[in-house]
């Protein structure tokens, strides 16, 4: 009887061995889920997917008057690739001694015909009137997504006569290319009922605004074709359904400015979608909305369900300042992600990266965020 019991016991131990061998794999699978915020300290994050690898660029991240990059195979684990753009390259046109350390902001990189093009904004060194905000948009090129990027020209792409930031490039299906950007609030006071209210309340004497414009780009990115077209701006009237959320920085007395910036455009089912951010980028009310059009240069109509992403502290969460997003897709292209920056009670004023799933259905965008709980892996990962 003892021999039978011993045989049964050892058989049971043998049966357990493969289960024990599977434990690390189960642990790895569980670990592969990601949690926001990511350990990436960037503002204005932009993600490029090329040759099976994701590359992330953004403002800050320890860059010395330029831009750094991160890489990932799965949108979960990110590796720092170091600085990929330096202001003092042979064609550099910016002023690193200007306000905000030269204001090297909001880089976006596109793969075109075997080359990689980095669009960004910075302070232009041509500044005879000594403007505090003298931002323009430039483009640099590299053979690899990790650079080094060299400016195409010794000057910005074009000069509209006012400061501009937040370049976004859209490649339409007919081969035309469009540049979208934000005219800065700087020295741009605008008449509106919100401005009247602020003056009546004694909050501010005037309200400055930033507006989003679009213009066709030359195929070689050396300049623009035609004149810029105004596409999006803050609401003029208080009874506009967008006025409440797009004016929170003013009504909360954070600052005397209203923003429309950080735009990103994509096309789905013959509809052009433009996502944008409103309110003070340094405040808690920074949030994302979108508008739709039948043409890349509008007219665009803002969505009734705006904002589609905003702070969640009023609902017991810890996230504020959610904005300036880009879009990424899972490796199999079946899932869409909103990549944006935000802040938490723990990160304080530091901007960090969040990635949340988004859906586009029947002309409407929804974003499942901001989240701070573990999220499942993007679809299509092989491991």
N, C-alpha and C positions, 0 to 999 in steps of 0.2 A: 504493500500500500504506500509506503514511504517513497519507493522508487517511482511510482505513478505520480505522486504529488510533486516530487522533485522535477520529473520530466515536464509536467504541466507548468511548473513555475519558470523553468528555463525557456520553455517555448513561449511563455508570456513575455519574458524579457527580450527574447529575439524579436517578437512582434512589435515591441515598443521602439526598437532601434531606428527604423525608418521614420517614425513619427518625430523622434528627437532630432533627426537629421533635417526635418522640414522646418523646425522652429526658427532658424535664422532667416529663411525665406519669408515666412509669415511676418516676422519682425520688419524685414526690409520693405515688404509690401505696405505694411501699416505706416512706416516712416515716409514712404514715398508721397503720401498725401501732403499737401502744402497748407500753410496757415499764414494769413495776413496779420501784420504787414511782413513782407519779405525782408531779409537782412540786407537790403540794398538802399543806401541813403542817396537817393536821387530825386530831383524835382522834374516835372515835365517829361516823364519816361516815354520813350519811343522804342518799339520792338520791330526788328527786321528778321524775317525768316528766310534763310538762304542755304542751299546745299545741306539740308538736314540739321542745321544749327540755328538757334535763336541768338540774336545779338541785341542788347539793350543799351541805349544811350540816354543821356539826360543832363540836366543842369546840376552842377556841383559834383558831389561824389569824390571830393578831394582833388579835382583837376586844378592844375596851375595855369590859369588863364587859357583854358581850352576845354577839352572834353575827354572823358574816360568811357570805356565800354565794358560790358559784362557779356559772358556767353553762357548758353545752357542748351542741353539736348532735350529737355523735357518741360521747360517753363517752371521748374520746381527748384532745382539746384543751380545756382549762378556762380560763375567763376570770373573774378576780376581780370581783365585783359590789359589794364594799365591805360595810360593816356594815349589817345589815338589822334588827337588834333592839337597842334600847338600854334599859338597866335603868331609866333615869329618865324613861320615858314617863309620861303622866298617870295611868296606873293601876298603875305599878310597885309590886310588893309585896316585893321582895327587899332584901337587905342587902349592898351592895357592899363594906362594910368588914369583913365576916365572913371567916373562914378561907378560903383558896384564892381570894381576890379576889371572894368572893361565890359561887364555885362555879357558874358558868354553864356547864352541862354538857348534852351529849347532846340537841341539838335535832332535832326531826323535824317536817316540814311536810306538810300534807295539803290537797288541793284539794277543797272541798265547796261546791256550789251557787254557784260564781262567786267564792267567797272563799278565802283561804288561812289555815290555822290552824297555828300553831307551838306545839308542846308541848315543854317543857323543864324542867329541874330547876335550882334555885338555893337559896341560903340564905334562909330566911324571917326577916324582920325582927321578927316576933313571937316572942320568945325569952326568956321570963321566967326560966328556969332556966339561961340562958347555956350552952346546949349547943354543943360545938365543931362537931358535925355536926347541923345543923338544916334539912336539905334537904327541900323539898317540890316538887310539880309544878304548873306553871302553864300557861296557854294564852293566846296572843296572836293577833290577827287582822290581816290586811292585804288590800288589794285586788289586790296583785301579789305574786308569789313573791319579789320582791326588796324587799318591805316598803315603807314602815316598818311593823313589827308593833307593835300596841298591845295591852296586856293586856286581856282581856275583863273581868276583875274586879280589884279591889284586894286580892285574896287568892288563895292557891293553890286548885286545883280542890276539894280536900278535905284533911282532916287526920286520918290514921289513928292518930296518937298516937306515931309513930316516924318517923325520917328515911327518905325515899324518893327514888329517882333513876331515870333511864333509862326514861322514858315511851315506850311503843309503843302505837299505836292500831290496832285491827283492825275493819274494816267487814264484817260478815257479810252473806251473800246474802239473809237474811231481814229486813234493815234495821236490826238491832241493832248497837250499837257497843260495843266493849270496850276498856278501858284496862289495859295490863299494865305493871308496874313492879317495881323491886327494892327490898326492904327492906334498908337498909344494915346492915353488920356492927356498926356502932357500938353499944356496950353490949348486944350480943346474943350472949353466950356460950352455946354449945350442947353438950349432952352427946352424945358419940359415941365409937366405938372409936378413931377418929383422934385425938380429944382425949385419950383415955386413953393412947394411945401417945406422944403429944407430952409428956404429963406424966411418964410413966415414963422416957422418954429424957432428961428434963431440958431439953427444948427450950423449952416454954412451959407456963405454969400453966393456961391456958384457950385455947380456940379460938372466936373469934367468926365468925359466918356471915351471909351475905346470902341472902335467899330471894326467889323471883319469885312475885308475886301477880297475880290478875286480878279485874276488877270491871266490871260494866256501866256505861257512861257515859250520861248524859242526852243526848238528841238535840242540845241546844244547847250541850253541853260545859260547862254551868254547875255540874255536880256529878255524883255517882255514884248508882247505883240498887242498893240492897242492900249487903251486906257483902263485902269482899274475900275471895277464896278462895286458899288456898295451892296453888300449882301445881308448883313445882320447888324443890328444896333439895339441898345436898350429901349424899352417902351417909352413912348412920349406921354401917354395918358395914364392916369392912375387906375382907371377902370379896365385897362388892358389886363387880361388874365395872367400875363407874364410879369407884370409890374411888381407884384409883391415879392416874388422870390429873387428877381434880378436886381432889386433895390435894397436888399437887406443890409448891405454894408453901409448904406446911407442912413436908413431908418434906425439902425442900431448905433449910429454915430461912430462907426469905426473910421470912416474916411469920406472925403467929399468927392468920391469917384465911383462911376459905374463901369464895369468891364464887360466886353464881349471879346473873348480871346481863346487861345488854345484850340483852334478849330481842327477837326479831322474829317475828311470827306471820303465816302465810299458809295458804291452804286450797287443796287440790288433790285432785280425785277423792273428795270427801266426807271427806277426812282433814285434820285441823288439824295443822300443823307449827309447832313453836316452837323456833327456834334460840336458843342462849344462850351466854354466855362464862363460863369458870371460871378460877380462879387470880388472882394479883395483876396488876392492870391495868398496873402499872409494872414488872413483871418479865418474864423470858424465857418463862415457862411459860403465859402467857395463851393460851387456846385455845378453839375453838368446838365445841360439840356440839349435838344437837337431840333433841327428844322429839315424840311423836305422840299424838293423841287423836281421839275421835269427837265431841267437844263443845268449844266455845271455852273453857269453864271446866274442862276435864279430865274424868276424871283423865288425866294425861299419862304416857306411858311412855318412858323414855330409850332411845335407839337403841343397838343392840349394836355398831355400827361407830364409835361415838364414840372420840376426837374426830375430827371430819371436817376440821379445819384446825388446824395447830399449827406450831411452829418447825421449821426444817429444817436447823439447824446441825449436828445429829448425823448428817446425811446429806450433809454437805459444802456445804450452803447457807449463806446469810448472814442469813436472816430470823428474827427472834424476836418475841415479844409480839403474836401475831396474834389479834385479837379485836374485839368489839363491832361486828358487821356489820349491814348493811341489804341489801336485795335490789333489783336493777334488771334491766330487760329490754331487749333489743335493740330498735331502732326498729320492726322487724316483729313483735316479740313472740315470736320463735322461740327466742331464746337467753336464758338466765337467768344473771345475774352476782351474785357475792358481793362486796360492797363493804365493806372492813374497814380497820382501821389496823394497822400493824406497825412494826417497827424493823429497821434493817440495821446492819452494822458501820460503814457510812459515815454514816448519819444519827444514830447514837448514841442518846441518850435522846429525841430528837425523834420524835414520832409522825407517820407519813406514810401516805398512802392507797394501798391496793392494790385492784385489780379483777381477779377471776379467774372463769372460767366455773364454773358449778355445774349439776348435773343432779339431777332428782327422778324416780325410776323405781321402780315397784313398792314404794312406801312407803319408799324409801331415798334419802337425800341423799348426794351425793358432790361434792367441790370439787376442781377441778384446780389446786391451788396449795399453798403460796405460790410464785408464779413470779417470776423476775427476767429472763427471756429474752423477746424480742419476741413478742407475741401478735397473732393476726390481728384484723382489724377486725370489730366487731359486725355481724351480718347485718342487711340491710335499709337500709343507708346508700345514699343516692342518688348520692353522689360518691365 
